[in-house]
Amino acid sequence: MNKLQLTLSGDYINNTFILYSANISFDDLSFSIFLTAEQTQLAIEYDDAFEPILELKNVLSDAGIGYTQKIEIDLDEDDAEEFLKDYNNIHEEPWSDVNILTLIDTNSAASEGGNIIIESNSGHIFEISTENYEETTTELIKELSDLLRKTGVAIILNKQI
Protein backbone atom coordinates (compact mmCIF):
# COMPACT_ATOMS: atom_id res chain seq x y z
CA MET A 1 0.00 0.00 0.00
CA ASN A 2 1.24 3.47 -0.84
CA LYS A 3 2.10 5.77 2.01
CA LEU A 4 1.63 9.47 2.17
CA GLN A 5 4.85 11.40 1.71
CA LEU A 6 5.66 14.43 3.87
CA THR A 7 8.45 16.47 2.31
CA LEU A 8 9.98 19.14 4.54
CA SER A 9 11.91 21.92 2.81
CA GLY A 10 14.31 24.37 4.33
CA ASP A 11 17.86 25.63 4.63
CA TYR A 12 20.72 24.15 6.65
CA ILE A 13 22.67 27.00 8.23
CA ASN A 14 24.97 26.95 11.28
CA ASN A 15 24.27 23.22 11.74
CA THR A 16 20.54 23.98 12.03
CA PHE A 17 17.68 22.99 9.74
CA ILE A 18 15.42 26.00 9.14
CA LEU A 19 12.09 24.63 7.97
CA TYR A 20 9.90 26.90 5.83
CA SER A 21 7.51 24.63 3.95
CA ALA A 22 6.01 21.17 3.85
CA ASN A 23 4.49 19.24 1.00
CA ILE A 24 2.03 16.40 1.47
CA SER A 25 1.71 14.01 -1.46
CA PHE A 26 -0.06 10.76 -2.19
CA ASP A 27 -0.11 9.07 -5.58
CA ASP A 28 -0.56 11.88 -8.12
CA LEU A 29 -1.85 14.53 -5.69
CA SER A 30 0.17 17.00 -3.65
CA PHE A 31 -0.51 19.93 -1.35
CA SER A 32 2.05 22.55 -0.30
CA ILE A 33 2.03 24.21 3.12
CA PHE A 34 3.93 27.47 3.52
CA LEU A 35 4.83 28.07 7.15
CA THR A 36 4.26 31.47 8.70
CA ALA A 37 7.04 33.40 10.42
CA GLU A 38 5.39 32.53 13.74
CA GLN A 39 5.42 28.82 12.92
CA THR A 40 9.05 28.93 11.78
CA GLN A 41 9.97 30.76 14.99
CA LEU A 42 8.73 27.77 17.02
CA ALA A 43 11.88 25.89 16.01
CA ILE A 44 13.99 28.50 17.81
CA GLU A 45 11.72 28.74 20.85
CA TYR A 46 11.69 24.96 21.37
CA ASP A 47 15.20 24.29 20.01
CA ASP A 48 13.65 21.69 17.69
CA ALA A 49 13.76 22.02 13.90
CA PHE A 50 10.54 20.02 13.55
CA GLU A 51 8.43 21.90 16.13
CA PRO A 52 6.76 24.05 13.41
CA ILE A 53 5.11 20.94 11.93
CA LEU A 54 4.87 18.76 15.03
CA GLU A 55 1.09 19.14 15.25
CA LEU A 56 0.74 18.34 11.53
CA LYS A 57 2.65 15.10 12.14
CA ASN A 58 0.48 14.42 15.20
CA VAL A 59 -2.72 15.05 13.19
CA LEU A 60 -1.64 12.56 10.52
CA SER A 61 -0.54 9.87 12.98
CA ASP A 62 -3.65 10.29 15.12
CA ALA A 63 -5.86 9.93 12.02
CA GLY A 64 -4.19 6.62 11.21
CA ILE A 65 -2.10 7.93 8.32
CA GLY A 66 1.40 6.52 8.01
CA TYR A 67 3.89 8.56 6.04
CA THR A 68 7.46 8.80 4.83
CA GLN A 69 9.31 11.94 5.88
CA LYS A 70 11.63 13.38 3.25
CA ILE A 71 13.95 16.34 3.74
CA GLU A 72 14.85 18.80 0.96
CA ILE A 73 17.60 21.27 1.71
CA ASP A 74 17.78 24.28 -0.59
CA LEU A 75 20.68 26.19 0.96
CA ASP A 76 23.41 24.15 2.65
CA GLU A 77 26.06 26.32 4.29
CA ASP A 78 27.32 23.43 6.38
CA ASP A 79 27.56 19.71 5.84
CA ALA A 80 24.02 18.42 6.24
CA GLU A 81 24.95 14.79 5.52
CA GLU A 82 24.60 13.64 9.15
CA PHE A 83 21.31 15.52 9.55
CA LEU A 84 19.92 13.91 6.39
CA LYS A 85 21.10 10.47 7.52
CA ASP A 86 19.12 10.91 10.76
CA TYR A 87 15.93 12.55 9.44
CA ASN A 88 15.51 11.89 5.70
CA ASN A 89 13.52 8.89 4.44
CA ILE A 90 12.05 8.20 7.88
CA HIS A 91 8.96 5.99 7.90
CA GLU A 92 6.39 7.04 10.52
CA GLU A 93 3.72 4.56 11.53
CA PRO A 94 0.28 5.82 12.60
CA TRP A 95 -0.88 5.67 16.20
CA SER A 96 -4.29 4.23 15.38
CA ASP A 97 -6.44 2.76 12.65
CA VAL A 98 -7.52 5.08 9.85
CA ASN A 99 -10.32 7.29 11.14
CA ILE A 100 -11.48 10.93 10.76
CA LEU A 101 -10.02 14.36 10.08
CA THR A 102 -11.95 17.62 10.23
CA LEU A 103 -11.06 20.51 7.91
CA ILE A 104 -12.28 23.95 8.97
CA ASP A 105 -12.33 27.29 7.15
CA THR A 106 -11.70 29.89 9.86
CA ASN A 107 -13.58 32.62 7.98
CA SER A 108 -16.07 31.15 5.55
CA ALA A 109 -18.11 34.37 5.62
CA ALA A 110 -15.40 36.11 3.56
CA SER A 111 -15.44 35.32 -0.17
CA GLU A 112 -11.76 34.33 -0.17
CA GLY A 113 -12.15 32.39 3.11
CA GLY A 114 -9.79 32.21 6.06
CA ASN A 115 -7.07 29.82 7.17
CA ILE A 116 -7.48 26.05 7.19
CA ILE A 117 -7.53 24.10 10.43
CA ILE A 118 -6.90 20.37 10.30
CA GLU A 119 -8.11 18.59 13.43
CA SER A 120 -7.76 14.94 14.37
CA ASN A 121 -10.39 12.95 16.20
CA SER A 122 -8.63 13.33 19.57
CA GLY A 123 -7.99 17.07 19.22
CA HIS A 124 -4.60 17.58 17.58
CA ILE A 125 -4.80 20.81 15.56
CA PHE A 126 -2.62 22.27 12.81
CA GLU A 127 -3.40 25.59 11.12
CA ILE A 128 -2.46 26.35 7.51
CA SER A 129 -2.17 30.01 6.63
CA THR A 130 -3.76 30.66 3.23
CA GLU A 131 -2.08 34.03 2.75
CA ASN A 132 0.41 32.80 0.11
CA TYR A 133 -2.06 30.94 -2.10
CA GLU A 134 -3.89 32.22 -5.16
CA GLU A 135 -6.79 29.79 -4.64
CA THR A 136 -9.67 30.45 -2.27
CA THR A 137 -9.82 28.54 1.00
CA THR A 138 -12.74 26.51 -0.37
CA GLU A 139 -10.61 25.41 -3.33
CA LEU A 140 -7.66 24.61 -1.06
CA ILE A 141 -9.83 22.56 1.31
CA LYS A 142 -11.18 20.55 -1.63
CA GLU A 143 -7.65 19.92 -2.89
CA LEU A 144 -6.42 18.88 0.56
CA SER A 145 -9.46 16.72 1.34
CA ASP A 146 -9.17 14.91 -2.04
CA LEU A 147 -5.56 14.05 -1.22
CA LEU A 148 -6.24 12.96 2.37
CA ARG A 149 -9.22 10.82 1.33
CA LYS A 150 -6.87 8.77 -0.86
CA THR A 151 -5.25 7.51 2.37
CA GLY A 152 -8.60 6.08 3.46
CA VAL A 153 -9.34 8.71 6.10
CA ALA A 154 -12.85 10.16 6.34
CA ILE A 155 -13.07 13.96 6.05
CA ILE A 156 -15.57 16.17 7.85
CA LEU A 157 -15.85 19.66 6.35
CA ASN A 158 -16.83 22.46 8.73
CA LYS A 159 -17.43 25.90 7.27
CA GLN A 160 -16.60 28.03 10.26
CA ILE A 161 -15.50 27.84 13.89
BAFISE-390752 format. One line per field, with one value per atom (N, C-alpha, C, CB): residue in one letter; y negated, z negated, x. Coordinates in steps of 0.001 Angstrom, whole numbers, padded with zeros to 6 digits. Each point is the difference from the previous one (the first is absolute). Glycine has a CB too. Layout:
BEGIN
residuo (a:...)
Y (Y:...)
Z (Z:...)
X (X:...)
***
This chain:
BEGIN
residuo (m:m:m:m:n:n:n:n:k:k:k:k:l:l:l:l:q:q:q:q:l:l:l:l:t:t:t:t:l:l:l:l:s:s:s:s:g:g:g:g:d:d:d:d:y:y:y:y:i:i:i:i:n:n:n:n:n:n:n:n:t:t:t:t:f:f:f:f:i:i:i:i:l:l:l:l:y:y:y:y:s:s:s:s:a:a:a:a:n:n:n:n:i:i:i:i:s:s:s:s:f:f:f:f:d:d:d:d:d:d:d:d:l:l:l:l:s:s:s:s:f:f:f:f:s:s:s:s:i:i:i:i:f:f:f:f:l:l:l:l:t:t:t:t:a:a:a:a:e:e:e:e:q:q:q:q:t:t:t:t:q:q:q:q:l:l:l:l:a:a:a:a:i:i:i:i:e:e:e:e:y:y:y:y:d:d:d:d:d:d:d:d:a:a:a:a:f:f:f:f:e:e:e:e:p:p:p:p:i:i:i:i:l:l:l:l:e:e:e:e:l:l:l:l:k:k:k:k:n:n:n:n:v:v:v:v:l:l:l:l:s:s:s:s:d:d:d:d:a:a:a:a:g:g:g:g:i:i:i:i:g:g:g:g:y:y:y:y:t:t:t:t:q:q:q:q:k:k:k:k:i:i:i:i:e:e:e:e:i:i:i:i:d:d:d:d:l:l:l:l:d:d:d:d:e:e:e:e:d:d:d:d:d:d:d:d:a:a:a:a:e:e:e:e:e:e:e:e:f:f:f:f:l:l:l:l:k:k:k:k:d:d:d:d:y:y:y:y:n:n:n:n:n:n:n:n:i:i:i:i:h:h:h:h:e:e:e:e:e:e:e:e:p:p:p:p:w:w:w:w:s:s:s:s:d:d:d:d:v:v:v:v:n:n:n:n:i:i:i:i:l:l:l:l:t:t:t:t:l:l:l:l:i:i:i:i:d:d:d:d:t:t:t:t:n:n:n:n:s:s:s:s:a:a:a:a:a:a:a:a:s:s:s:s:e:e:e:e:g:g:g:g:g:g:g:g:n:n:n:n:i:i:i:i:i:i:i:i:i:i:i:i:e:e:e:e:s:s:s:s:n:n:n:n:s:s:s:s:g:g:g:g:h:h:h:h:i:i:i:i:f:f:f:f:e:e:e:e:i:i:i:i:s:s:s:s:t:t:t:t:e:e:e:e:n:n:n:n:y:y:y:y:e:e:e:e:e:e:e:e:t:t:t:t:t:t:t:t:t:t:t:t:e:e:e:e:l:l:l:l:i:i:i:i:k:k:k:k:e:e:e:e:l:l:l:l:s:s:s:s:d:d:d:d:l:l:l:l:l:l:l:l:r:r:r:r:k:k:k:k:t:t:t:t:g:g:g:g:v:v:v:v:a:a:a:a:i:i:i:i:i:i:i:i:l:l:l:l:n:n:n:n:k:k:k:k:q:q:q:q:i:i:i:i)
Y (001197:-001197:-001249:001244:-002212:-001252:-000772:-000080:-000592:-000860:-001445:001730:-002554:-001427:-000410:-000373:-000628:-000525:-001420:001460:-001738:-001328:-000511:000536:-001505:-000563:-001340:001181:-001291:-001215:-000731:001054:-002321:-000787:-001123:000560:-000808:-001080:-000175:000432:-001251:-000262:000634:-002156:002463:000544:-000988:002429:-003214:-001078:000124:-001535:001372:000090:001291:-002495:003603:001323:000064:000332:-001125:-000030:000054:-001328:002189:000077:-001048:002484:-003390:-001051:000344:-001764:002290:000496:-001159:002194:-002247:-001061:000503:-001498:002761:000510:001514:-001939:002446:001436:000320:000165:001009:000440:001393:-001398:001559:001287:000561:-000680:001915:000587:001454:-001557:001976:001379:000294:-000065:001121:000339:-001227:001720:-002188:-001112:-001349:001608:-001658:-001253:-000537:000742:-002062:-000613:-001320:001096:-001479:-001228:-000641:000918:-002181:-000716:-000836:-000049:000020:-000799:-000945:001851:-003150:-001015:-000456:-000752:000963:-000350:-001511:002183:-002651:-001425:-000282:-000142:-001123:-000384:000496:-002033:001952:000460:001503:-001840:002601:001444:000327:000367:-001039:000231:-000339:-000491:-000546:-000451:001064:-002358:003223:001059:000885:-000030:000213:000812:-000601:000737:-002053:-000684:000053:-001523:001235:-000008:001349:-001754:002845:001340:000720:000107:-000764:000606:001355:-001190:001212:001218:-000386:001157:-000725:-000375:000422:000189:000850:000537:-000502:002001:-002838:-000536:-000716:-000243:-000493:-000694:000924:-001695:002959:000916:001189:-000681:000583:001093:000344:-000708:-000303:000283:000565:-001841:001469:000610:001491:-002187:002531:001401:000746:-000637:-000030:000608:000228:-001105:000122:000121:001222:-002511:002656:001118:001336:-001478:001578:001255:000359:-000454:-000552:000228:000433:-001695:001258:000371:001363:-002428:003056:001316:-000043:000810:-001921:-000158:000167:-001556:002624:000179:-000826:002312:-002705:-000821:000185:-001658:001266:-000035:-001458:002172:-002490:-001368:-000143:-000218:-000743:-000330:-001402:001491:-001740:-001316:-000524:000588:-001831:-000685:-001234:000864:-000951:-001155:-000849:001294:-002548:-000903:-000698:-000334:-000204:-000680:000785:-002284:002744:000804:-000695:002157:-002947:-000693:000897:-002161:003217:000944:001374:-001371:002361:001351:000631:000210:-000059:000514:001518:-002151:002815:001440:000778:-000286:-000036:000698:-000264:-000176:-001077:-000360:000800:-002314:002381:000742:001492:-001715:002246:001412:000305:000077:-001027:000204:-000270:-000613:-000296:-000462:000160:-001577:001919:000166:001456:-001900:002091:001344:000775:000004:-000696:000616:000448:-001447:002674:000530:-000110:001596:-002323:-000209:000826:-002341:003177:000813:-000768:002120:-001912:-000696:000559:-000439:-000371:000400:000846:-002058:001980:000674:000455:-001383:002030:000362:-001267:002271:-002177:-001141:-000428:000777:-002082:-000480:-001312:001149:-002237:-001235:-001204:000960:-001864:-001331:-001035:000868:-001984:-001106:-001147:000703:-001273:-001173:-001169:001411:-002517:-001161:-001246:001040:-001811:-001326:-000991:000653:-001376:-000888:-001244:000836:-001131:-001191:000229:-001468:002368:000345:-001124:002389:-003365:-001124:-000885:000051:-000104:-000800:000788:-001159:000467:000689:000800:-001807:001283:000724:001041:-002020:001956:000958:-000420:001806:-000942:-000261:001040:-001049:001343:001051:001357:-001561:002608:001365:000624:000226:000339:000760:001464:-001937:002763:001447:000510:000157:000598:000510:001506:-002210:002905:001449:000297:000384:000861:000450:-000262:001733:-001654:-000197:-001409:002430:-003352:-001407:-000597:000411:000303:-000632:-000968:002039:-003244:-001057:-000587:-000520:000354:-000705:-001020:002012:-003256:-001060:-000329:-000926:000851:-000355:-001416:002427:-003313:-001358:000028:-000991:000327:-000013:-001282:001443:-002227:-001304:000095:-000790:001833:000096:000834:-000260:000502:000787:-000913:002056:-001698:-000730:000528:-000429:001706:000623:-000475:002015:-001883:-000312:001137:-001340:001077:001030:001194:-001769:001515:001092:000908:-001471:000881:000782:000782:-001699:001055:000661:001173:-002180:001987:001075:001182:-001692:001428:001092:000761:-001310:000575:000604:000865:-001962:001415:000720:001211:-002148:001983:001118:001119:-001604:001269:001025:000833:-001484:000816:000688:000888:-001911:001357:000762:001184:-002092:001937:001111:001205:-001665:001416:001095:000924:-001481:000988:000823:000889:-001775:001548:000771:-000723:002003:-003157:-000754:-000654:-000424:000327:-000703:-001481:002080:-002950:-001443:-000612:-000049:-000751:-000802:-001435:001591:-002251:-001389:-000900:000680:-001590:-000997:-001346:001377:-002167:-001301:-001052:000563:-000530:-001109:000461:-001674:001097:000302:-000955:000872)
Z (000000:000000:000000:-001230:002012:000062:-001298:002488:-002874:-001174:000462:-001430:000588:000219:-000141:-000861:001595:-000127:-000538:001902:-002925:-000595:000279:-001827:002735:000369:-000696:002238:-003013:-000757:000676:-002163:002503:000709:-000874:002174:-002056:-000765:000346:-001831:001041:000144:-001164:001235:-001020:-001065:-000226:000588:-001657:-000292:-001452:001720:-001951:-001359:-000695:-000145:000883:-000511:-000500:-000612:001211:-000389:001257:-002099:002049:001091:-000256:000374:000581:-000107:000971:-000667:000111:000762:000417:-001238:002521:000435:000800:000025:000377:000678:-000112:001591:-001388:000009:001200:-002531:003068:001114:-000334:001690:-001602:-000226:001367:-002298:002569:001294:-000181:001170:-000287:000028:001436:-002434:002985:001404:000858:-000619:001380:000923:-000564:001853:-003115:-000605:-000986:000279:-000343:-000995:-000467:001052:-002269:-000607:-000751:-000205:000544:-000646:-001159:002164:-003230:-001187:-000220:-001048:001089:-000227:-001448:002443:-003205:-001414:-000190:-000562:-000461:-000341:-000777:-000050:-000094:-000800:-001436:001456:-001966:-001371:-000128:-000291:001280:-000044:000097:001038:-000144:000151:-001289:002456:-003126:-001253:-001094:000615:-000552:-000999:-000095:000426:000688:-000006:-000917:002334:-002358:-000866:-001447:001891:-002110:-001367:-000682:000694:000053:-000584:000275:000258:000453:000375:000679:-001921:002837:000716:001417:-002146:003121:001397:000493:000397:-001014:000480:-000787:000735:-001727:-000798:000856:-001907:002966:000806:000617:000480:-000242:000622:-000908:002239:-003503:-000932:-000051:-001346:001256:-000075:001320:-001691:002815:001272:-000027:001226:-001692:-000113:-000971:000510:-001623:-000973:000591:-001837:002600:000647:000918:-000112:000927:000942:-000740:001664:-002641:-000744:-000764:-000201:-000400:-000776:000892:-001663:002927:000943:000645:000439:-000827:000554:001320:-001156:001452:001275:-000230:000872:-000327:-000007:001110:-000955:000786:001027:-000005:-000201:001297:000119:-000030:001338:-002247:-000111:000876:-002356:003250:000860:-000371:001900:-001748:-000267:001295:-002441:002796:001133:-000535:001650:-001409:-000460:001216:-001984:001953:001118:-000131:000236:-001414:-000246:-001071:000635:-000307:-000942:-000225:000760:-001852:-000326:-000782:-000017:-000541:-000752:000620:-002137:001567:000496:-000646:000370:000393:-000516:000102:000641:-000256:000231:-001233:001656:-002822:-001230:-000330:-000853:001022:-000238:000918:-000704:001979:000962:-000328:001755:-002190:-000368:-001143:000736:-001668:-001167:000271:-001394:002323:000127:001376:-001749:002772:001337:000208:000875:-000132:000311:-001245:001996:-002950:-001241:000211:-001426:001064:000127:-001356:001862:-001891:-001233:000067:-000279:-000716:-000077:-000748:000055:000308:-000688:-001405:002217:-003043:-001374:-000094:-000778:001778:-000082:001386:-002005:002060:001290:000707:-000884:002198:000783:-000530:002044:-002292:-000515:000644:-002140:001387:000486:-000176:-000554:001525:-000118:000299:000669:-001373:000255:000596:-001900:002995:000633:-000205:001737:-002233:-000359:000700:-002232:002820:000534:-001133:002427:-002849:-001160:000274:-000767:002055:000321:001281:-001137:001076:001208:000445:-000683:-000188:000362:001051:-002299:002308:000996:001308:-001810:002941:001290:000245:000881:-001330:000202:-001088:001129:-002222:-001095:-000966:001508:-002477:-001018:000083:-001491:000371:-000066:-000068:-001149:001271:-000083:-001287:002521:-003275:-001191:000291:-001560:001298:000094:-001433:002273:-002609:-001359:000015:-000754:-000082:-000123:-000976:000520:-000533:-000841:-001488:001709:-002157:-001424:-000317:-000158:001124:-000303:000397:-001791:002526:000510:001108:-000581:000561:000928:000677:-001412:002735:000754:000891:-000045:000036:000808:001192:-002038:003205:001248:000366:000793:-000721:000447:001508:-001885:002333:001441:000683:-000471:-000234:000505:001299:-002349:002523:001162:001152:-001577:001575:001063:000888:-001486:002752:000908:-000080:001519:-001889:-000070:-001249:001248:-001195:-001180:-001013:001396:-002616:-001040:000366:-001736:002318:000423:001004:-000388:001358:000990:-000648:001744:-002676:-000690:-000852:-000026:-000665:-000828:000870:-001680:002844:000907:000449:000783:-000415:000445:-001116:001559:-002767:-001133:-000379:-000824:000810:-000381:001042:-001214:002508:001041:-000232:001635:-001966:-000256:-001242:001066:-002160:-001251:000104:-001242:001995:000183:000667:000164:000679:000675:-000997:001994:-003195:-001027:-000710:-000309:000565:-000637:-001144:000650:-001031:-001116:000437:-000947:000009:000261:-000317:-000531:001312:-000178:-000360:001638:-002699:-000374:000355:-001895:002647:000387:-000855:002376:-003111:-000782:000616:-002129:002311:000658:-000885:001345:-002617:-000838:-001448:001581:-002328:-001425:-000750:000224)
X (000845:-000845:000882:-001839:001456:000744:-000162:-000303:001374:-000055:000010:001172:-001723:000075:001468:-002389:002786:001356:-000078:000833:-000049:000097:001406:-001718:001815:001296:000173:-000047:001114:000281:001149:-000809:000584:001007:000512:-001082:002380:000596:001468:-001626:002276:001428:000741:-000455:001737:000838:001142:-000597:000453:000953:000450:-001086:002376:000561:-000418:-000023:000103:-000366:-001435:002371:-003256:-001407:-000872:000553:-001573:-000971:-001071:000445:-000628:-001003:-001126:001737:-002805:-001135:-000904:000112:-000491:-000909:-001203:001959:-001953:-001192:-000065:000056:-001262:-000234:-000873:000211:-000022:-000833:-000518:001315:-002626:-000627:-000357:-000904:001294:-000353:-000415:001597:-002479:-000480:-000398:-000808:001380:-000218:000309:-001774:000796:000223:-000438:-000290:-000108:-000456:001030:-002376:002474:000889:-000599:002026:-001614:-000497:001160:-002380:002686:001096:-000505:001233:-000446:-000304:001170:-001424:001139:001022:-000115:-000038:001092:-000045:000058:001091:-001768:000048:001277:-002529:002868:001166:-000162:000359:-001582:-000258:000244:-001689:001257:000214:001491:-002265:002965:001437:000743:-000185:-000255:000620:-000092:-000569:-000424:-000157:001243:-002460:003147:001220:001051:-000491:000580:000973:-000462:000661:-001942:-000534:000146:-001607:001397:000038:001318:-002470:003386:001277:-000226:001130:-002097:-000361:-000403:-000752:001518:-000246:-001379:002438:-003013:-001273:-001209:001245:-001030:-001110:-001050:001587:-001191:-001023:-001046:001715:-001359:-000960:-000334:000887:-000517:-000270:-001487:001983:-002835:-001442:-000536:-000237:000820:-000396:000327:000387:000802:000392:-000921:002386:-002734:-000903:-001388:001286:-001781:-001315:-000016:-000326:001367:000060:000054:001166:-000274:000150:-001262:002434:-003069:-001213:-001166:000793:-000775:-001061:000253:-000384:001497:000299:000724:-001971:002638:000706:001500:-001808:002362:001446:000610:-000230:001477:000632:001512:-001861:002462:001450:000423:000070:000851:000507:001235:-000907:000852:001140:000469:-000850:002128:000575:000613:000458:-000800:000630:000685:-001726:003018:000776:000347:000952:-001387:000262:001346:-002448:002734:001272:000735:-000948:002152:000790:001338:-001126:001193:001242:000958:-001257:000747:000811:-000191:-000188:000780:-000156:-001227:002492:-003545:-001264:-000095:-001059:002130:-000044:-000471:001840:-001316:-000399:-001475:002370:-002790:-001401:-000921:000704:-000355:-000814:-000011:000532:000593:000068:-000978:002420:-002554:-000867:-001481:001942:-002262:-001392:-000631:000562:000208:-000558:-000407:001424:-002511:-000495:-000412:001470:-002057:-000474:-001449:001563:-001847:-001361:-000687:000696:-001812:-000762:-001280:000953:-001141:-001204:-001090:001385:-002637:-001100:-000210:-001095:000446:-000301:-001246:001094:-001959:-001294:-000424:-000649:-000499:-000580:-000468:-000710:000569:-000474:-001357:001273:-001447:-001269:-000414:000490:-000601:-000635:000911:-002233:002190:000599:-001080:002308:-002245:-000918:000795:-001533:001023:000606:-000949:001236:-000689:-000813:000532:-000549:-000348:000305:-000261:-000608:001655:-000149:-000816:002157:-002433:-000786:-000792:001707:-002650:-000755:-000934:000130:-000372:-000870:000667:-001019:002347:000721:000067:001372:-001463:-000021:001281:-001484:002622:001260:000242:000923:-001697:000140:001090:-000793:001046:001021:001096:-001713:002329:001006:-000686:001619:-000827:-000518:000500:-000072:-000848:000375:-000256:-000537:001568:-000141:-000036:001211:-002263:-000124:-000227:-000918:001662:-000174:-001119:002429:-002839:-001101:000240:-000475:001726:000269:000507:000504:-000606:000238:001331:-001485:002330:001219:-000405:001438:-000840:-000393:001235:-002026:001934:001035:-000694:001574:-001064:-000596:000886:-001122:000490:000681:-000415:000073:000905:-000269:-000227:001398:-002446:-000313:000476:-001982:002738:000441:000803:000030:000772:000887:-000554:001858:-003148:-000625:-000848:-000019:-000078:-000885:-001431:001947:-002099:-001319:-000745:000871:-002190:-000808:000162:-001675:001279:000077:-000877:000452:-001610:-000887:000706:-002008:002698:000740:001140:-000590:001286:001110:-000489:001242:-002360:-000560:-000407:-000808:000236:-000375:001248:-002018:003054:001250:000617:000376:-000334:000575:-000857:001005:-002323:-000870:000062:-001518:001614:000137:001259:-001218:002303:001264:-000119:001267:-001759:-000077:-000954:000517:-001591:-000950:000650:-001845:002849:000695:000702:000312:-000027:000641:-001014:001735:-003020:-001055:-000681:001233:-000714:-000574:-001318:002321:-003269:-001248:000219:-001401:000802:000157:-001342:001918:-001904:-001165:000346:-000716:-000153:000234:-000885:000602:000029:-000726:000287:000116:-001143:000147:000635:-001968:001717:000444:000085:-001039:001993:000064:-000893:002338)
***
